[in-house]
Amino acid sequence: MARAKAVGPDMPLMDSQPKVLYLRVVLASMQSAPLVVLRAGSSPGLLWEMEQAVRTLQPERLLVFVRNIKVQDYNPFANQVKVSFGLQLPAIEASSVMRAIVDRRESPGKAKPGFVAFESDWRAVYPPLPSTIIRTGYKDFSKAFRTPLRPVFERHGIS
């Protein structure tokens, strides 16, 4: 099975799929989705996706998911978004030692997990995910996600 190496106009793509068709599929998916979630990171394809989202979407339809990324990797991403698109992403502090003790999925060097949401004027807001003391597997993320995403869900009529 062929694997994608990266996505974007200047990056290589799967050998079995024409690049232009793939990029059209990504753009069509963004346009038809009620909410687009990009995960903060450092790949060149992510910046291409961010460019398309900023260029074609209403700000309220875009979320940037911050999880399992070191602060030293998030900061260059936020800076690149500012330089390339004029958007000021919030500064995100590292998880505390206590938070890492309570939730083993976090570590003090990583950014506090959460979602960057955008207001209609592209002003970014960052409600971090609440820490969970009792971990029951992936289901415990459900409650942690609902809390910071409640305003986004309400705005989009998602219950």
Buried (B, 14 or more C-beta within 10 A) or exposed (E): EEEEEEBBEEBEBBEEEEBEEBBEEBBEEBEEEEBBEBBBBEBEBBBBBBBBBBEEBEBBBBBBBBBBBEBEBBBEBBEBBEEEBEBEBBEBEBBEEEBBEBBEBBBEEBBBBBBBBBEEEBEBBBBBBBBBEEEEEEEBBEEBBEEBBEEBEEEEEEE
